[in-house]
Amino acid sequence: MTITVNGEPLGIEGEVSVADVVTRLGLPDRGIAVAVDGAVVPRGRWGGHTVTSGAVVEIVTAVQGG
């Protein structure tokens, strides 16, 4: 199946969770926020939140500034 991550298509096989997507992309599990189809997924639910075919996933990194 294919999902879209930050505007780019990503082919994945089988059922995956938000945590699986973050791991596959080599991202840290801290300092980022993930939304699936426009809804933010709390970090504590990443492992249980299934990403379905055609889902749009947005991953943003927290940046300090001033």
PyMOL Python script that loads the backbone (N, CA, C, O; Angstrom):
from pymol import cmd

cmd.read_pdbstr("""\
ATOM      1  N   MET A   1       0.837  -1.170   0.000  1.00  0.00           N
ATOM      2  CA  MET A   1       0.000   0.000   0.000  1.00  0.00           C
ATOM      3  C   MET A   1       0.884   1.235   0.000  1.00  0.00           C
ATOM      4  O   MET A   1       2.083   1.165   0.269  1.00  0.00           O
ATOM      5  N   THR A   2       0.273   2.352  -0.303  1.00  0.00           N
ATOM      6  CA  THR A   2       1.010   3.609  -0.349  1.00  0.00           C
ATOM      7  C   THR A   2       0.363   4.619   0.586  1.00  0.00           C
ATOM      8  O   THR A   2      -0.858   4.764   0.631  1.00  0.00           O
ATOM      9  N   ILE A   3       1.218   5.313   1.329  1.00  0.00           N
ATOM     10  CA  ILE A   3       0.772   6.431   2.143  1.00  0.00           C
ATOM     11  C   ILE A   3       1.574   7.650   1.695  1.00  0.00           C
ATOM     12  O   ILE A   3       2.549   7.521   0.956  1.00  0.00           O
ATOM     13  N   THR A   4       1.167   8.811   2.136  1.00  0.00           N
ATOM     14  CA  THR A   4       1.904  10.032   1.824  1.00  0.00           C
ATOM     15  C   THR A   4       2.476  10.580   3.126  1.00  0.00           C
ATOM     16  O   THR A   4       1.750  10.800   4.095  1.00  0.00           O
ATOM     17  N   VAL A   5       3.790  10.797   3.131  1.00  0.00           N
ATOM     18  CA  VAL A   5       4.457  11.337   4.314  1.00  0.00           C
ATOM     19  C   VAL A   5       5.105  12.662   3.927  1.00  0.00           C
ATOM     20  O   VAL A   5       6.007  12.709   3.091  1.00  0.00           O
ATOM     21  N   ASN A   6       4.632  13.724   4.545  1.00  0.00           N
ATOM     22  CA  ASN A   6       5.143  15.071   4.254  1.00  0.00           C
ATOM     23  C   ASN A   6       5.173  15.345   2.755  1.00  0.00           C
ATOM     24  O   ASN A   6       6.139  15.900   2.232  1.00  0.00           O
ATOM     25  N   GLY A   7       4.109  14.951   2.079  1.00  0.00           N
ATOM     26  CA  GLY A   7       3.961  15.233   0.652  1.00  0.00           C
ATOM     27  C   GLY A   7       4.617  14.250  -0.288  1.00  0.00           C
ATOM     28  O   GLY A   7       4.489  14.390  -1.504  1.00  0.00           O
ATOM     29  N   GLU A   8       5.317  13.256   0.235  1.00  0.00           N
ATOM     30  CA  GLU A   8       6.016  12.273  -0.600  1.00  0.00           C
ATOM     31  C   GLU A   8       5.377  10.896  -0.439  1.00  0.00           C
ATOM     32  O   GLU A   8       5.090  10.475   0.681  1.00  0.00           O
ATOM     33  N   PRO A   9       5.151  10.193  -1.549  1.00  0.00           N
ATOM     34  CA  PRO A   9       4.589   8.843  -1.434  1.00  0.00           C
ATOM     35  C   PRO A   9       5.581   7.880  -0.787  1.00  0.00           C
ATOM     36  O   PRO A   9       6.788   7.963  -1.018  1.00  0.00           O
ATOM     37  N   LEU A  10       5.055   6.972   0.020  1.00  0.00           N
ATOM     38  CA  LEU A  10       5.878   5.961   0.679  1.00  0.00           C
ATOM     39  C   LEU A  10       5.158   4.624   0.569  1.00  0.00           C
ATOM     40  O   LEU A  10       4.048   4.462   1.077  1.00  0.00           O
ATOM     41  N   GLY A  11       5.797   3.672  -0.097  1.00  0.00           N
ATOM     42  CA  GLY A  11       5.235   2.336  -0.222  1.00  0.00           C
ATOM     43  C   GLY A  11       5.581   1.508   1.004  1.00  0.00           C
ATOM     44  O   GLY A  11       6.741   1.438   1.410  1.00  0.00           O
ATOM     45  N   ILE A  12       4.564   0.881   1.593  1.00  0.00           N
ATOM     46  CA  ILE A  12       4.777   0.038   2.756  1.00  0.00           C
ATOM     47  C   ILE A  12       3.995  -1.252   2.580  1.00  0.00           C
ATOM     48  O   ILE A  12       3.002  -1.295   1.853  1.00  0.00           O
ATOM     49  N   GLU A  13       4.442  -2.290   3.243  1.00  0.00           N
ATOM     50  CA  GLU A  13       3.783  -3.583   3.138  1.00  0.00           C
ATOM     51  C   GLU A  13       3.108  -3.931   4.450  1.00  0.00           C
ATOM     52  O   GLU A  13       3.685  -3.761   5.524  1.00  0.00           O
ATOM     53  N   GLY A  14       1.901  -4.413   4.356  1.00  0.00           N
ATOM     54  CA  GLY A  14       1.186  -4.867   5.539  1.00  0.00           C
ATOM     55  C   GLY A  14       0.683  -3.730   6.395  1.00  0.00           C
ATOM     56  O   GLY A  14       0.786  -2.556   6.038  1.00  0.00           O
ATOM     57  N   GLU A  15       0.137  -4.107   7.533  1.00  0.00           N
ATOM     58  CA  GLU A  15      -0.406  -3.135   8.478  1.00  0.00           C
ATOM     59  C   GLU A  15       0.731  -2.515   9.273  1.00  0.00           C
ATOM     60  O   GLU A  15       1.589  -3.222   9.803  1.00  0.00           O
ATOM     61  N   VAL A  16       0.733  -1.187   9.353  1.00  0.00           N
ATOM     62  CA  VAL A  16       1.781  -0.501  10.108  1.00  0.00           C
ATOM     63  C   VAL A  16       1.150   0.516  11.054  1.00  0.00           C
ATOM     64  O   VAL A  16       0.044   1.007  10.828  1.00  0.00           O
ATOM     65  N   SER A  17       1.877   0.807  12.101  1.00  0.00           N
ATOM     66  CA  SER A  17       1.443   1.818  13.064  1.00  0.00           C
ATOM     67  C   SER A  17       2.222   3.105  12.823  1.00  0.00           C
ATOM     68  O   SER A  17       3.181   3.129  12.052  1.00  0.00           O
ATOM     69  N   VAL A  18       1.805   4.156  13.482  1.00  0.00           N
ATOM     70  CA  VAL A  18       2.554   5.411  13.421  1.00  0.00           C
ATOM     71  C   VAL A  18       3.984   5.173  13.900  1.00  0.00           C
ATOM     72  O   VAL A  18       4.927   5.684  13.297  1.00  0.00           O
ATOM     73  N   ALA A  19       4.155   4.408  14.969  1.00  0.00           N
ATOM     74  CA  ALA A  19       5.495   4.103  15.481  1.00  0.00           C
ATOM     75  C   ALA A  19       6.337   3.404  14.422  1.00  0.00           C
ATOM     76  O   ALA A  19       7.527   3.690  14.293  1.00  0.00           O
ATOM     77  N   ASP A  20       5.732   2.485  13.655  1.00  0.00           N
ATOM     78  CA  ASP A  20       6.456   1.792  12.590  1.00  0.00           C
ATOM     79  C   ASP A  20       6.932   2.773  11.519  1.00  0.00           C
ATOM     80  O   ASP A  20       8.057   2.666  11.033  1.00  0.00           O
ATOM     81  N   VAL A  21       6.086   3.719  11.156  1.00  0.00           N
ATOM     82  CA  VAL A  21       6.446   4.709  10.136  1.00  0.00           C
ATOM     83  C   VAL A  21       7.596   5.577  10.631  1.00  0.00           C
ATOM     84  O   VAL A  21       8.544   5.828   9.888  1.00  0.00           O
ATOM     85  N   VAL A  22       7.523   6.036  11.872  1.00  0.00           N
ATOM     86  CA  VAL A  22       8.583   6.867  12.446  1.00  0.00           C
ATOM     87  C   VAL A  22       9.900   6.093  12.459  1.00  0.00           C
ATOM     88  O   VAL A  22      10.944   6.637  12.098  1.00  0.00           O
ATOM     89  N   THR A  23       9.855   4.844  12.869  1.00  0.00           N
ATOM     90  CA  THR A  23      11.057   4.007  12.904  1.00  0.00           C
ATOM     91  C   THR A  23      11.611   3.782  11.507  1.00  0.00           C
ATOM     92  O   THR A  23      12.817   3.897  11.289  1.00  0.00           O
ATOM     93  N   ARG A  24      10.741   3.464  10.565  1.00  0.00           N
ATOM     94  CA  ARG A  24      11.173   3.210   9.187  1.00  0.00           C
ATOM     95  C   ARG A  24      11.880   4.420   8.588  1.00  0.00           C
ATOM     96  O   ARG A  24      12.819   4.273   7.805  1.00  0.00           O
ATOM     97  N   LEU A  25      11.429   5.610   8.955  1.00  0.00           N
ATOM     98  CA  LEU A  25      12.037   6.832   8.436  1.00  0.00           C
ATOM     99  C   LEU A  25      13.299   7.231   9.208  1.00  0.00           C
ATOM    100  O   LEU A  25      13.966   8.202   8.848  1.00  0.00           O
ATOM    101  N   GLY A  26      13.625   6.485  10.266  1.00  0.00           N
ATOM    102  CA  GLY A  26      14.835   6.763  11.038  1.00  0.00           C
ATOM    103  C   GLY A  26      14.737   8.010  11.890  1.00  0.00           C
ATOM    104  O   GLY A  26      15.745   8.650  12.191  1.00  0.00           O
ATOM    105  N   LEU A  27      13.517   8.356  12.279  1.00  0.00           N
ATOM    106  CA  LEU A  27      13.315   9.564  13.079  1.00  0.00           C
ATOM    107  C   LEU A  27      13.359   9.244  14.569  1.00  0.00           C
ATOM    108  O   LEU A  27      13.072   8.120  14.979  1.00  0.00           O
ATOM    109  N   PRO A  28      13.720  10.239  15.375  1.00  0.00           N
ATOM    110  CA  PRO A  28      13.708  10.027  16.823  1.00  0.00           C
ATOM    111  C   PRO A  28      12.266   9.971  17.318  1.00  0.00           C
ATOM    112  O   PRO A  28      11.355  10.452  16.643  1.00  0.00           O
ATOM    113  N   ASP A  29      12.062   9.393  18.478  1.00  0.00           N
ATOM    114  CA  ASP A  29      10.707   9.348  19.013  1.00  0.00           C
ATOM    115  C   ASP A  29      10.405  10.539  19.921  1.00  0.00           C
ATOM    116  O   ASP A  29       9.331  10.607  20.519  1.00  0.00           O
ATOM    117  N   ARG A  30      11.324  11.451  20.024  1.00  0.00           N
ATOM    118  CA  ARG A  30      11.139  12.669  20.817  1.00  0.00           C
ATOM    119  C   ARG A  30      11.373  13.878  19.918  1.00  0.00           C
ATOM    120  O   ARG A  30      12.140  13.818  18.957  1.00  0.00           O
ATOM    121  N   GLY A  31      10.701  14.973  20.248  1.00  0.00           N
ATOM    122  CA  GLY A  31      10.922  16.209  19.506  1.00  0.00           C
ATOM    123  C   GLY A  31      10.188  16.285  18.185  1.00  0.00           C
ATOM    124  O   GLY A  31      10.454  17.180  17.383  1.00  0.00           O
ATOM    125  N   ILE A  32       9.264  15.358  17.940  1.00  0.00           N
ATOM    126  CA  ILE A  32       8.470  15.396  16.717  1.00  0.00           C
ATOM    127  C   ILE A  32       6.998  15.218  17.068  1.00  0.00           C
ATOM    128  O   ILE A  32       6.645  14.677  18.116  1.00  0.00           O
ATOM    129  N   ALA A  33       6.158  15.686  16.164  1.00  0.00           N
ATOM    130  CA  ALA A  33       4.717  15.489  16.290  1.00  0.00           C
ATOM    131  C   ALA A  33       4.236  14.839  15.005  1.00  0.00           C
ATOM    132  O   ALA A  33       4.764  15.109  13.927  1.00  0.00           O
ATOM    133  N   VAL A  34       3.226  13.979  15.125  1.00  0.00           N
ATOM    134  CA  VAL A  34       2.711  13.257  13.968  1.00  0.00           C
ATOM    135  C   VAL A  34       1.206  13.460  13.874  1.00  0.00           C
ATOM    136  O   VAL A  34       0.480  13.327  14.859  1.00  0.00           O
ATOM    137  N   ALA A  35       0.755  13.786  12.666  1.00  0.00           N
ATOM    138  CA  ALA A  35      -0.678  13.870  12.384  1.00  0.00           C
ATOM    139  C   ALA A  35      -0.994  12.898  11.256  1.00  0.00           C
ATOM    140  O   ALA A  35      -0.232  12.774  10.297  1.00  0.00           O
ATOM    141  N   VAL A  36      -2.119  12.213  11.381  1.00  0.00           N
ATOM    142  CA  VAL A  36      -2.585  11.295  10.337  1.00  0.00           C
ATOM    143  C   VAL A  36      -3.942  11.801   9.872  1.00  0.00           C
ATOM    144  O   VAL A  36      -4.879  11.932  10.660  1.00  0.00           O
ATOM    145  N   ASP A  37      -4.029  12.080   8.581  1.00  0.00           N
ATOM    146  CA  ASP A  37      -5.259  12.609   7.989  1.00  0.00           C
ATOM    147  C   ASP A  37      -5.783  13.826   8.753  1.00  0.00           C
ATOM    148  O   ASP A  37      -6.986  13.971   8.973  1.00  0.00           O
ATOM    149  N   GLY A  38      -4.849  14.700   9.152  1.00  0.00           N
ATOM    150  CA  GLY A  38      -5.203  15.963   9.780  1.00  0.00           C
ATOM    151  C   GLY A  38      -5.417  15.924  11.280  1.00  0.00           C
ATOM    152  O   GLY A  38      -5.666  16.965  11.887  1.00  0.00           O
ATOM    153  N   ALA A  39      -5.328  14.754  11.895  1.00  0.00           N
ATOM    154  CA  ALA A  39      -5.534  14.640  13.339  1.00  0.00           C
ATOM    155  C   ALA A  39      -4.221  14.260  14.024  1.00  0.00           C
ATOM    156  O   ALA A  39      -3.590  13.266  13.665  1.00  0.00           O
ATOM    157  N   VAL A  40      -3.818  15.056  15.009  1.00  0.00           N
ATOM    158  CA  VAL A  40      -2.587  14.761  15.751  1.00  0.00           C
ATOM    159  C   VAL A  40      -2.774  13.461  16.526  1.00  0.00           C
ATOM    160  O   VAL A  40      -3.802  13.239  17.167  1.00  0.00           O
ATOM    161  N   VAL A  41      -1.754  12.609  16.451  1.00  0.00           N
ATOM    162  CA  VAL A  41      -1.762  11.343  17.186  1.00  0.00           C
ATOM    163  C   VAL A  41      -0.830  11.503  18.383  1.00  0.00           C
ATOM    164  O   VAL A  41       0.375  11.668  18.193  1.00  0.00           O
ATOM    165  N   PRO A  42      -1.348  11.459  19.607  1.00  0.00           N
ATOM    166  CA  PRO A  42      -0.486  11.584  20.789  1.00  0.00           C
ATOM    167  C   PRO A  42       0.584  10.483  20.810  1.00  0.00           C
ATOM    168  O   PRO A  42       0.325   9.342  20.430  1.00  0.00           O
ATOM    169  N   ARG A  43       1.762  10.842  21.252  1.00  0.00           N
ATOM    170  CA  ARG A  43       2.895   9.904  21.267  1.00  0.00           C
ATOM    171  C   ARG A  43       2.543   8.587  21.945  1.00  0.00           C
ATOM    172  O   ARG A  43       2.981   7.531  21.489  1.00  0.00           O
ATOM    173  N   GLY A  44       1.784   8.623  22.995  1.00  0.00           N
ATOM    174  CA  GLY A  44       1.403   7.411  23.712  1.00  0.00           C
ATOM    175  C   GLY A  44       0.526   6.465  22.905  1.00  0.00           C
ATOM    176  O   GLY A  44       0.355   5.306  23.282  1.00  0.00           O
ATOM    177  N   ARG A  45      -0.028   6.944  21.805  1.00  0.00           N
ATOM    178  CA  ARG A  45      -0.891   6.106  20.958  1.00  0.00           C
ATOM    179  C   ARG A  45      -0.241   5.699  19.637  1.00  0.00           C
ATOM    180  O   ARG A  45      -0.878   5.036  18.820  1.00  0.00           O
ATOM    181  N   TRP A  46       1.007   6.083  19.416  1.00  0.00           N
ATOM    182  CA  TRP A  46       1.676   5.766  18.156  1.00  0.00           C
ATOM    183  C   TRP A  46       1.682   4.274  17.869  1.00  0.00           C
ATOM    184  O   TRP A  46       1.434   3.863  16.735  1.00  0.00           O
ATOM    185  N   GLY A  47       1.960   3.461  18.872  1.00  0.00           N
ATOM    186  CA  GLY A  47       2.055   2.013  18.667  1.00  0.00           C
ATOM    187  C   GLY A  47       0.738   1.362  18.303  1.00  0.00           C
ATOM    188  O   GLY A  47       0.724   0.327  17.636  1.00  0.00           O
ATOM    189  N   GLY A  48      -0.368   1.947  18.729  1.00  0.00           N
ATOM    190  CA  GLY A  48      -1.668   1.351  18.482  1.00  0.00           C
ATOM    191  C   GLY A  48      -2.470   2.015  17.383  1.00  0.00           C
ATOM    192  O   GLY A  48      -3.563   1.559  17.050  1.00  0.00           O
ATOM    193  N   HIS A  49      -1.937   3.096  16.810  1.00  0.00           N
ATOM    194  CA  HIS A  49      -2.662   3.818  15.764  1.00  0.00           C
ATOM    195  C   HIS A  49      -2.236   3.277  14.398  1.00  0.00           C
ATOM    196  O   HIS A  49      -1.113   3.512  13.951  1.00  0.00           O
ATOM    197  N   THR A  50      -3.130   2.563  13.753  1.00  0.00           N
ATOM    198  CA  THR A  50      -2.836   1.951  12.453  1.00  0.00           C
ATOM    199  C   THR A  50      -2.938   2.989  11.337  1.00  0.00           C
ATOM    200  O   THR A  50      -3.873   3.789  11.291  1.00  0.00           O
ATOM    201  N   VAL A  51      -1.960   2.955  10.448  1.00  0.00           N
ATOM    202  CA  VAL A  51      -1.954   3.825   9.280  1.00  0.00           C
ATOM    203  C   VAL A  51      -2.497   3.002   8.112  1.00  0.00           C
ATOM    204  O   VAL A  51      -1.958   1.945   7.786  1.00  0.00           O
ATOM    205  N   THR A  52      -3.562   3.492   7.487  1.00  0.00           N
ATOM    206  CA  THR A  52      -4.214   2.751   6.408  1.00  0.00           C
ATOM    207  C   THR A  52      -3.757   3.245   5.045  1.00  0.00           C
ATOM    208  O   THR A  52      -3.187   4.329   4.921  1.00  0.00           O
ATOM    209  N   SER A  53      -4.010   2.445   4.039  1.00  0.00           N
ATOM    210  CA  SER A  53      -3.654   2.794   2.667  1.00  0.00           C
ATOM    211  C   SER A  53      -4.273   4.128   2.287  1.00  0.00           C
ATOM    212  O   SER A  53      -5.452   4.372   2.539  1.00  0.00           O
ATOM    213  N   GLY A  54      -3.471   4.985   1.679  1.00  0.00           N
ATOM    214  CA  GLY A  54      -3.936   6.289   1.252  1.00  0.00           C
ATOM    215  C   GLY A  54      -3.860   7.365   2.319  1.00  0.00           C
ATOM    216  O   GLY A  54      -4.190   8.521   2.054  1.00  0.00           O
ATOM    217  N   ALA A  55      -3.430   7.006   3.522  1.00  0.00           N
ATOM    218  CA  ALA A  55      -3.351   7.978   4.618  1.00  0.00           C
ATOM    219  C   ALA A  55      -2.339   9.073   4.290  1.00  0.00           C
ATOM    220  O   ALA A  55      -1.346   8.848   3.597  1.00  0.00           O
ATOM    221  N   VAL A  56      -2.622  10.253   4.806  1.00  0.00           N
ATOM    222  CA  VAL A  56      -1.696  11.373   4.678  1.00  0.00           C
ATOM    223  C   VAL A  56      -1.105  11.616   6.066  1.00  0.00           C
ATOM    224  O   VAL A  56      -1.820  11.949   7.011  1.00  0.00           O
ATOM    225  N   VAL A  57       0.208  11.444   6.166  1.00  0.00           N
ATOM    226  CA  VAL A  57       0.917  11.573   7.432  1.00  0.00           C
ATOM    227  C   VAL A  57       1.806  12.814   7.352  1.00  0.00           C
ATOM    228  O   VAL A  57       2.571  12.986   6.403  1.00  0.00           O
ATOM    229  N   GLU A  58       1.694  13.653   8.345  1.00  0.00           N
ATOM    230  CA  GLU A  58       2.558  14.833   8.450  1.00  0.00           C
ATOM    231  C   GLU A  58       3.384  14.696   9.711  1.00  0.00           C
ATOM    232  O   GLU A  58       2.852  14.456  10.795  1.00  0.00           O
ATOM    233  N   ILE A  59       4.694  14.852   9.558  1.00  0.00           N
ATOM    234  CA  ILE A  59       5.615  14.757  10.690  1.00  0.00           C
ATOM    235  C   ILE A  59       6.366  16.079  10.765  1.00  0.00           C
ATOM    236  O   ILE A  59       6.987  16.510   9.793  1.00  0.00           O
ATOM    237  N   VAL A  60       6.301  16.712  11.920  1.00  0.00           N
ATOM    238  CA  VAL A  60       6.989  17.976  12.100  1.00  0.00           C
ATOM    239  C   VAL A  60       7.950  17.866  13.281  1.00  0.00           C
ATOM    240  O   VAL A  60       7.715  17.125  14.235  1.00  0.00           O
ATOM    241  N   THR A  61       9.030  18.620  13.185  1.00  0.00           N
ATOM    242  CA  THR A  61      10.055  18.639  14.217  1.00  0.00           C
ATOM    243  C   THR A  61       9.927  19.915  15.032  1.00  0.00           C
ATOM    244  O   THR A  61       9.743  21.001  14.482  1.00  0.00           O
ATOM    245  N   ALA A  62      10.025  19.776  16.331  1.00  0.00           N
ATOM    246  CA  ALA A  62      10.002  20.943  17.202  1.00  0.00           C
ATOM    247  C   ALA A  62      11.332  21.678  17.065  1.00  0.00           C
ATOM    248  O   ALA A  62      12.397  21.062  17.105  1.00  0.00           O
ATOM    249  N   VAL A  63      11.264  22.989  16.903  1.00  0.00           N
ATOM    250  CA  VAL A  63      12.463  23.807  16.758  1.00  0.00           C
ATOM    251  C   VAL A  63      12.388  24.944  17.765  1.00  0.00           C
ATOM    252  O   VAL A  63      11.370  25.625  17.884  1.00  0.00           O
ATOM    253  N   GLN A  64      13.494  25.138  18.492  1.00  0.00           N
ATOM    254  CA  GLN A  64      13.543  26.254  19.433  1.00  0.00           C
ATOM    255  C   GLN A  64      13.908  27.512  18.680  1.00  0.00           C
ATOM    256  O   GLN A  64      14.653  27.475  17.701  1.00  0.00           O
ATOM    257  N   GLY A  65      13.394  28.583  19.131  1.00  0.00           N
ATOM    258  CA  GLY A  65      13.714  29.854  18.504  1.00  0.00           C
ATOM    259  C   GLY A  65      13.383  30.979  19.440  1.00  0.00           C
ATOM    260  O   GLY A  65      12.908  30.769  20.556  1.00  0.00           O
ATOM    261  N   GLY A  66      13.635  32.151  18.979  1.00  0.00           N
ATOM    262  CA  GLY A  66      13.332  33.254  19.868  1.00  0.00           C
ATOM    263  C   GLY A  66      13.276  34.551  19.196  1.00  0.00           C
ATOM    264  O   GLY A  66      13.027  35.570  19.840  1.00  0.00           O
TER     265      GLY A  66
END
""", "prot")
cmd.dss("prot")
cmd.show_as("cartoon", "prot")
cmd.util.cbc("prot")
cmd.orient("prot")
